[in-house]
Protein backbone atom coordinates (compact mmCIF):
# COMPACT_ATOMS: atom_id res chain seq x y z
CA UNK A 1 0.00 0.00 0.00
CA UNK A 2 1.48 3.40 -0.98
CA UNK A 3 1.48 6.48 1.22
CA UNK A 4 -1.50 8.05 -0.55
CA UNK A 5 -3.62 4.99 -0.04
CA UNK A 6 -2.74 4.79 3.65
CA UNK A 7 -3.79 8.44 4.15
CA UNK A 8 -7.15 7.81 2.51
CA UNK A 9 -7.65 4.73 4.68
CA UNK A 10 -7.00 6.65 7.89
CA UNK A 11 -9.42 9.43 6.87
CA UNK A 12 -12.09 6.90 6.03
CA UNK A 13 -11.66 5.18 9.40
CA UNK A 14 -11.88 8.47 11.30
CA UNK A 15 -14.97 9.47 9.33
CA UNK A 16 -16.64 6.15 10.06
CA UNK A 17 -15.83 6.39 13.76
CA UNK A 18 -17.10 9.97 13.91
CA UNK A 19 -20.31 8.95 12.19
CA UNK A 20 -20.81 5.97 14.49
CA UNK A 21 -20.18 8.05 17.60
CA UNK A 22 -22.45 10.85 16.39
CA UNK A 23 -25.48 8.58 15.90
CA UNK A 24 -25.87 7.59 19.58
CA UNK A 25 -25.49 11.20 20.69
CA UNK A 26 -28.08 12.33 18.19
CA UNK A 27 -30.42 9.56 19.34
CA UNK A 28 -29.98 10.53 22.95
CA UNK A 29 -30.68 14.13 22.07
CA UNK A 30 -33.83 13.23 20.21
CA UNK A 31 -35.11 11.01 23.03
CA UNK A 32 -34.41 13.71 25.62
CA UNK A 33 -36.18 16.33 23.55
CA UNK A 34 -39.11 13.98 23.00
CA UNK A 35 -39.46 13.24 26.71
CA UNK A 36 -39.40 16.93 27.57
CA UNK A 37 -41.99 17.66 24.87
CA UNK A 38 -44.29 14.87 25.98
CA UNK A 39 -43.93 15.91 29.60
CA UNK A 40 -44.86 19.46 28.74
CA UNK A 41 -47.79 18.41 26.57
CA UNK A 42 -48.87 15.78 29.06
CA UNK A 43 -48.83 18.33 31.85
CA UNK A 44 -51.01 20.66 29.86
CA UNK A 45 -53.42 17.88 28.92
CA UNK A 46 -53.68 16.56 32.46
CA UNK A 47 -54.17 20.04 33.79
CA UNK A 48 -56.89 20.61 31.26
CA UNK A 49 -58.47 17.29 32.11
CA UNK A 50 -58.44 18.09 35.81
CA UNK A 51 -59.97 21.49 35.28
CA UNK A 52 -62.48 20.05 32.85
CA UNK A 53 -63.41 17.35 35.35
CA UNK A 54 -63.81 19.88 38.14
CA UNK A 55 -65.84 22.24 35.98
CA UNK A 56 -67.96 19.43 34.62
CA UNK A 57 -68.62 18.07 38.09
CA UNK A 58 -69.55 21.47 39.43
CA UNK A 59 -71.77 22.19 36.47
CA UNK A 60 -73.48 18.80 36.84
CA UNK A 61 -74.03 19.29 40.56
CA UNK A 62 -75.38 22.78 39.97
CA UNK A 63 -77.70 21.56 37.24
CA UNK A 64 -78.94 18.75 39.47
CA UNK A 65 -79.54 21.18 42.29
CA UNK A 66 -81.43 23.56 40.06
CA UNK A 67 -83.50 20.73 38.65
CA UNK A 68 -84.32 19.55 42.15
CA UNK A 69 -85.23 23.04 43.26
CA UNK A 70 -87.33 23.57 40.18
CA UNK A 71 -89.08 20.25 40.74
CA UNK A 72 -89.83 21.09 44.36
CA UNK A 73 -91.05 24.52 43.33
CA UNK A 74 -93.33 23.10 40.66
CA UNK A 75 -94.76 20.57 43.08
CA UNK A 76 -95.44 23.21 45.73
CA UNK A 77 -96.58 25.91 43.30
CA UNK A 78 -98.76 23.93 40.92
CA UNK A 79 -102.08 24.64 42.60
CA UNK A 80 -104.83 27.23 42.62
CA UNK A 81 -107.61 28.41 44.94
CA UNK A 82 -109.91 25.60 43.84
CA UNK A 83 -107.32 23.00 44.91
CA UNK A 84 -106.95 24.63 48.32
CA UNK A 85 -110.71 24.87 48.84
CA UNK A 86 -111.17 21.26 47.76
CA UNK A 87 -108.65 19.97 50.30
CA UNK A 88 -109.78 22.27 53.12
CA UNK A 89 -113.43 21.27 52.70
CA UNK A 90 -112.89 17.59 51.96
CA UNK A 91 -110.75 16.97 55.06
CA UNK A 92 -113.55 17.69 57.61
CA UNK A 93 -116.05 16.06 55.26
CA UNK A 94 -114.01 12.86 55.27
CA UNK A 95 -113.48 13.12 59.02
CA UNK A 96 -117.23 13.15 59.61
CA UNK A 97 -117.62 10.14 57.31
CA UNK A 98 -115.09 8.31 59.48
CA UNK A 99 -117.05 9.26 62.63
CA UNK A 100 -120.21 7.89 61.04
CA UNK A 101 -118.49 4.70 59.90
CA UNK A 102 -117.12 4.04 63.38
CA UNK A 103 -120.66 4.18 64.78
CA UNK A 104 -121.49 1.05 62.79
CA UNK A 105 -119.37 -1.03 65.14
CA UNK A 106 -121.78 -2.46 67.74
CA UNK A 107 -124.83 -0.79 66.17
CA UNK A 108 -125.19 -2.08 62.61
CA UNK A 109 -126.85 -5.44 62.07
CA UNK A 110 -126.62 -5.76 58.29
CA UNK A 111 -123.42 -7.43 57.05
CA UNK A 112 -123.23 -5.25 53.94
CA UNK A 113 -123.58 -2.07 55.99
CA UNK A 114 -120.72 -3.23 58.20
CA UNK A 115 -118.57 -3.99 55.17
CA UNK A 116 -119.27 -0.59 53.64
CA UNK A 117 -118.43 1.16 56.91
CA UNK A 118 -115.06 -0.61 56.98
CA UNK A 119 -114.50 0.22 53.31
CA UNK A 120 -115.17 3.92 53.97
CA UNK A 121 -112.63 4.00 56.81
CA UNK A 122 -109.93 2.32 54.71
CA UNK A 123 -110.44 4.67 51.76
CA UNK A 124 -110.94 8.03 53.44
CA UNK A 125 -108.41 7.97 56.28
CA UNK A 126 -105.38 7.85 53.92
CA UNK A 127 -106.97 10.56 51.76
CA UNK A 128 -107.22 12.86 54.78
CA UNK A 129 -103.49 12.45 55.45
CA UNK A 130 -102.66 13.07 51.80
CA UNK A 131 -104.72 16.26 51.61
CA UNK A 132 -103.18 17.61 54.80
CA UNK A 133 -99.78 16.96 53.25
CA UNK A 134 -100.75 18.96 50.16
CA UNK A 135 -101.86 21.94 52.21
CA UNK A 136 -98.66 21.89 54.24
CA UNK A 137 -96.53 21.78 51.08
CA UNK A 138 -98.60 24.62 49.62
CA UNK A 139 -98.13 26.55 52.90
CA UNK A 140 -101.89 26.80 53.36
CA UNK A 141 -103.93 26.22 56.54
CA UNK A 142 -105.48 22.77 56.81
CA UNK A 143 -108.87 24.35 57.54
CA UNK A 144 -110.52 27.47 56.15
CA UNK A 145 -111.58 30.21 58.52
CA UNK A 146 -115.22 29.99 57.47
CA UNK A 147 -116.88 27.35 55.33
CA UNK A 148 -120.63 26.95 54.95
CA UNK A 149 -121.97 23.77 56.48
CA UNK A 150 -118.72 22.86 58.22
CA UNK A 151 -119.92 24.00 61.63
CA UNK A 152 -122.17 20.90 61.78
CA UNK A 153 -125.09 23.21 62.39
CA UNK A 154 -127.14 21.97 59.46
CA UNK A 155 -127.21 20.98 55.81
CA UNK A 156 -126.00 23.31 53.10
CA UNK A 157 -125.72 21.07 50.04
CA UNK A 158 -122.36 19.56 50.99
CA UNK A 159 -123.99 16.57 52.66
CA UNK A 160 -122.56 17.28 56.11
CA UNK A 161 -124.63 15.97 59.03
CA UNK A 162 -125.63 18.30 61.85
CA UNK A 163 -124.69 17.57 65.44
CA UNK A 164 -128.33 16.58 66.01
CA UNK A 165 -128.11 14.07 63.14
CA UNK A 166 -125.00 12.50 64.62
CA UNK A 167 -126.58 12.27 68.07
CA UNK A 168 -129.66 10.65 66.59
CA UNK A 169 -127.55 8.09 64.75
CA UNK A 170 -125.64 7.24 67.93
CA UNK A 171 -128.91 6.34 69.66
CA UNK A 172 -129.95 3.76 67.05
CA UNK A 173 -129.24 0.04 66.71
CA UNK A 174 -130.07 -2.84 64.40
CA UNK A 175 -132.17 -2.31 61.30
CA UNK A 176 -133.12 1.19 62.41
CA UNK A 177 -129.44 2.14 62.45
CA UNK A 178 -128.79 0.40 59.14
CA UNK A 179 -131.52 2.39 57.39
CA UNK A 180 -130.57 5.75 58.93
CA UNK A 181 -126.87 5.12 58.27
CA UNK A 182 -127.53 4.30 54.60
CA UNK A 183 -129.75 7.36 54.12
CA UNK A 184 -127.29 9.72 55.79
CA UNK A 185 -124.30 8.27 53.99
CA UNK A 186 -126.01 8.64 50.61
CA UNK A 187 -126.57 12.34 51.32
CA UNK A 188 -123.03 12.68 52.69
CA UNK A 189 -121.47 10.95 49.67
CA UNK A 190 -123.49 13.03 47.22
CA UNK A 191 -122.09 16.17 48.84
CA UNK A 192 -118.53 14.83 48.48
CA UNK A 193 -119.18 13.91 44.84
CA UNK A 194 -120.34 17.45 44.08
CA UNK A 195 -117.22 18.95 45.68
CA UNK A 196 -115.01 16.50 43.80
CA UNK A 197 -116.66 17.35 40.49
CA UNK A 198 -116.02 21.04 41.16
CA UNK A 199 -112.34 20.19 41.72
CA UNK A 200 -112.20 18.22 38.48
CA UNK A 201 -113.59 21.22 36.63
CA UNK A 202 -111.77 24.09 38.33
CA UNK A 203 -108.68 22.62 40.00
CA UNK A 204 -105.12 22.82 38.70
CA UNK A 205 -103.09 20.36 40.78
CA UNK A 206 -102.86 17.01 39.00
CA UNK A 207 -102.80 14.92 42.20
CA UNK A 208 -105.80 16.74 43.65
CA UNK A 209 -107.77 16.30 40.44
CA UNK A 210 -106.88 12.61 40.36
CA UNK A 211 -108.13 12.14 43.92
CA UNK A 212 -111.30 14.02 43.01
CA UNK A 213 -111.84 11.55 40.19
CA UNK A 214 -111.29 8.63 42.56
CA UNK A 215 -113.82 10.10 45.00
CA UNK A 216 -116.44 10.55 42.28
CA UNK A 217 -115.97 6.99 41.07
CA UNK A 218 -115.69 5.28 44.44
CA UNK A 219 -118.43 7.12 46.30
CA UNK A 220 -120.85 6.96 43.36
CA UNK A 221 -120.53 3.17 43.50
CA UNK A 222 -121.11 3.21 47.26
CA UNK A 223 -124.21 5.40 46.85
CA UNK A 224 -125.67 2.78 44.51
CA UNK A 225 -124.81 0.06 47.00
CA UNK A 226 -126.43 1.93 49.90
CA UNK A 227 -129.54 2.51 47.80
CA UNK A 228 -129.83 -1.23 47.13
CA UNK A 229 -129.51 -1.86 50.86
CA UNK A 230 -132.39 0.55 51.55
CA UNK A 231 -134.49 -1.13 48.88
CA UNK A 232 -134.20 -4.53 50.55
CA UNK A 233 -134.40 -3.50 54.23
Secondary structure, 3 states (H helix, E strand, C coil): CCHHHHHHHHHHHHHHHHHHHHHHHHHHHHHHHHHHHHHHHHHHHHHHHHHHHHHHHHHHHHHHHHHHHHHHHHHHHCCCHHHHHHHHHHHHHHHHHHHHHHHCCCCCCCHHHHHHHHHHHHHHHHHHHHHHHHHHHCCCCCCCCCCCCCCCCCCCCCCCCCHHHHHHHHCCCHHHHHHHHHHHHHHHHHHHHHHHHHHHHHCCCHHHHHHHHHHHHHHHHHHHHHHHHHHHC
